Amino acid sequence: MSSPNLLAVLLLVGICSPATGKVYGRCELIKLLKASGMSGYRGVGLADWVCLTKWESDHNTSAQNHNTDGSTDYGIFQINSRRWCRDGSIESADGCGIPCSRLLNSDISDDIECAKRVVRDPNGIGAWVAWRNHCRRRDLSSYTAECGV
């Protein structure tokens, strides 16, 4: 195969392949969250967000968890399909107005916007069970330590 044909095949494969997830490093994630306005958003600090994503997905954007009520949690923040995104498997309130599949790739800008929407809800960050069980009322300084923030 000549070089131009090989390049065309590689480009086609890249275009047709589904977006892949990513496991973010702690400091990399902190910098991205800070740049996206998550530091102090609705009173929630960066350490809370990092703790939440550690316990929900281990910072993995392709994480999925199937729940006993038929819903599924998606992405780095584990956004639930019953309330916040639509996956076609159950009736959804679709509070973030996005397909759940968009929460599974390495670009977490839509995940961040949806997480902001969730935290504006009356339960705030307490909407996430992992945050309530592992982060609330704890010293979270280790989650941001040595990351330059």
Salt bridges, closest charged atoms under 4 A:
GLU28 OE2 - LYS22 NZ 2.59
ASP58 OD1 - LYS54 NZ 2.45
ASP69 OD2 - ARG82 NE 3.33
ASP94 OD2 - ARG86 NH1 2.64
ASP110 OD2 - ARG102 NE 3.13
GLU113 OE2 - LYS116 NZ 3.65
ASP121 OD1 - ARG83 NH2 3.02
